[in-house]
């Protein structure tokens, strides 16, 4: 069992969550509120699944939570694209957040592979 707070991928996901909150705090309107809530939920889910998975007894179980976090990462990317497309966030904010999200996604993929390899042999 790893302390999730020591995992760099969790730290980066936590930083991403903070950045998303700051970027969307001024998003208003009916559709804007719905999308804002969705991107916050999916982004928070990334770090939550890393944390929860780190407490599991096996690498195989932890890897399952990392796959869920990857799904949340993809969902967050979709919501960011929509926010940009509706001009609810500016291009600069989108690029910064998208870059952070890509980094977290790559780290999750690497961690999933390592956990799968460790569980297999």
Order of alpha helices (4+ residues) and beta strands (2+ residues): alpha-alpha-alpha-alpha
